[in-house]
Amino acid sequence: KAGANLCAKFPGLVLAGTHDGYFKDTQQVVDAINAAGGADAVFVCLGAPKQEKFIAANIDDIHGTLFCGLGGSLDVFAGVSRRAPDIFIKLGLEWFYRLLKQPSRIGRMMKLPKFLLVVICERLFGKKG
């Protein structure tokens, strides 16, 4: 549905293929992307950290140029979910709105400060913190 909506909104868009996130055989997905002639952009929308792990594990095998984890963005494009109210978007707090709407996200959200600390330590000291 997201693909159809995006193609309708952007008539020049060439959508090489889509796949739902409910797959067990990663190699089939990689093969499908490559069979489509590769891709200028590969959008992976499995949620964090699953999408980042998928990209990291397969980036060398997929014939793509740009890889991007978009989380639940395709749900918005599909019309399944709505974006946060404008005030949250303008303040850069759309993530906070989603947390309020889905408190079960708190476990995943609490990993973000740890990730930030690791990145800062690697940048400053060249090692993991």
C-alpha positions as CSV (number, residue, x, y, z in Angstrom):
1,K,0.0,0.0,0.0
2,A,2.8,2.4,0.8
3,G,4.5,1.7,-2.5
4,A,1.3,2.4,-4.4
5,N,0.7,5.6,-2.5
6,L,4.2,6.9,-3.1
7,C,4.0,6.1,-6.8
8,A,0.7,7.9,-7.0
9,K,2.2,11.0,-5.2
10,F,5.4,10.9,-7.2
11,P,4.6,9.8,-10.8
12,G,8.2,9.6,-11.9
13,L,9.1,7.2,-9.1
14,V,10.3,3.8,-10.2
15,L,9.6,1.2,-7.5
16,A,11.7,-1.8,-8.2
17,G,9.9,-3.9,-5.6
18,T,8.6,-4.3,-2.1
19,H,8.6,-7.0,0.6
20,D,6.8,-7.2,3.9
21,G,8.8,-7.5,7.0
22,Y,7.6,-11.0,7.9
23,F,10.3,-13.1,6.2
24,K,12.4,-15.9,7.6
25,D,14.8,-16.3,4.7
26,T,16.9,-13.2,4.4
27,Q,18.7,-14.5,1.4
28,Q,15.4,-14.6,-0.6
29,V,14.9,-10.9,0.1
30,V,18.5,-10.1,-0.9
31,D,18.1,-12.1,-4.1
32,A,14.8,-10.4,-4.9
33,I,16.4,-6.9,-4.6
34,N,19.3,-8.0,-6.8
35,A,17.0,-9.7,-9.3
36,A,15.2,-6.4,-9.7
37,G,18.4,-4.9,-11.1
38,G,19.6,-3.6,-7.7
39,A,18.3,-0.3,-6.3
40,D,19.4,3.3,-6.1
41,A,17.8,3.3,-2.6
42,V,16.9,0.4,-0.3
43,F,14.5,1.4,2.5
44,V,14.4,-1.1,5.3
45,C,11.5,-0.6,7.6
46,L,11.7,-3.3,10.3
47,G,12.0,-1.1,13.3
48,A,15.1,-0.5,15.4
49,P,17.4,-2.4,15.8
50,K,16.2,-5.1,13.4
51,Q,16.5,-2.9,10.3
52,E,20.0,-1.7,11.2
53,K,21.1,-5.3,11.8
54,F,19.6,-6.3,8.4
55,I,21.4,-3.6,6.6
56,A,24.8,-4.3,8.4
57,A,24.5,-8.0,7.6
58,N,23.5,-7.6,4.0
59,I,25.0,-4.3,2.7
60,D,27.8,-6.1,0.9
61,D,25.5,-8.5,-0.8
62,I,22.8,-6.1,-2.0
63,H,23.3,-4.2,-5.2
64,G,22.2,-0.9,-3.8
65,T,23.6,2.6,-3.5
66,L,21.8,4.1,-0.5
67,F,20.5,2.1,2.5
68,C,18.2,3.7,4.9
69,G,16.3,2.4,8.0
70,L,13.0,4.2,8.1
71,G,11.3,2.4,11.0
72,G,7.5,2.9,10.9
73,S,7.6,5.5,8.1
74,L,6.1,3.2,5.6
75,D,3.1,2.8,7.9
76,V,2.5,6.6,7.5
77,F,2.9,6.4,3.7
78,A,0.5,3.4,3.7
79,G,-2.1,5.4,5.6
80,V,-2.0,2.9,8.5
81,S,-0.5,5.4,11.0
82,R,-0.6,9.1,11.3
83,R,2.2,11.5,12.0
84,A,2.4,13.4,15.3
85,P,0.7,16.8,15.6
86,D,2.6,19.6,14.0
87,I,3.9,21.0,17.4
88,F,5.7,17.8,18.1
89,I,7.2,17.7,14.6
90,K,8.3,21.3,14.8
91,L,10.0,20.8,18.2
92,G,11.7,17.6,17.0
93,L,9.7,15.5,19.4
94,E,7.8,13.2,17.1
95,W,9.6,10.3,18.8
96,F,8.2,11.5,22.2
97,Y,4.7,11.6,20.8
98,R,5.1,8.1,19.5
99,L,6.3,7.0,22.9
100,L,3.3,8.6,24.6
101,K,1.0,6.8,22.1
102,Q,2.9,3.5,22.6
103,P,4.5,3.2,26.0
104,S,5.7,-0.3,25.2
105,R,8.5,1.5,23.2
106,I,10.2,2.6,26.4
107,G,12.6,-0.4,26.4
108,R,13.9,0.4,23.0
109,M,14.0,4.1,23.6
110,M,16.1,3.7,26.7
111,K,18.8,2.1,24.6
112,L,19.3,5.3,22.7
113,P,21.3,7.1,25.4
114,K,23.6,4.1,25.7
115,F,24.1,4.2,21.9
116,L,24.9,7.9,22.1
117,L,27.4,7.3,24.9
118,V,29.2,4.6,22.8
119,V,29.4,6.9,19.8
120,I,30.8,9.7,21.9
121,C,33.4,7.5,23.5
122,E,34.5,6.0,20.2
123,R,34.8,9.5,18.7
124,L,36.7,10.9,21.7
125,F,38.8,8.0,22.8
126,G,38.7,5.6,19.8
127,K,37.2,2.8,21.9
128,K,33.8,1.6,23.1
129,G,32.6,2.9,26.4
